[in-house]
Amino acid sequence: MALYKRRPYVLDSDLAVFEVRHAPATRVANPGIYRCTGCGEEVPVAKGHLLPRGEQHEHGPEDGKVEWQLIVFAQQKR
């Protein structure tokens, strides 16, 4: 689970981008922290970079398939 120390730096949001589940190796349009919906592992991903490929992130069948969901959107000024 992502943690933060200073509340003024994080805001609640209902943006639709938080509901989308992405396949492994998807190029992300939104930079931030992505969470595997199966096992809960979190990874930071920069804008335009790829989510981990299947062989880079594996978990057991009990965790289901690997899908990534944005949990913290890092807003960029430029």
Rosetta blueprint (number, residue, H / E / L):
1 M L
2 A L
3 L L
4 Y L
5 K L
6 R L
7 R H
8 P H
9 Y H
10 V L
11 L L
12 D L
13 S L
14 D L
15 L L
16 A H
17 V H
18 F H
19 E L
20 V L
21 R E
22 H E
23 A L
24 P L
25 A L
26 T L
27 R E
28 V L
29 A L
30 N L
31 P L
32 G E
33 I E
34 Y E
35 R E
36 C E
37 T L
38 G L
39 C L
40 G L
41 E L
42 E E
43 V E
44 P E
45 V E
46 A L
47 K L
48 G L
49 H L
50 L E
51 L L
52 P L
53 R L
54 G L
55 E L
56 Q L
57 H L
58 E L
59 H L
60 G L
61 P H
62 E H
63 D H
64 G L
65 K L
66 V L
67 E L
68 W E
69 Q E
70 L E
71 I E
72 V E
73 F E
74 A L
75 Q L
76 Q L
77 K L
78 R L
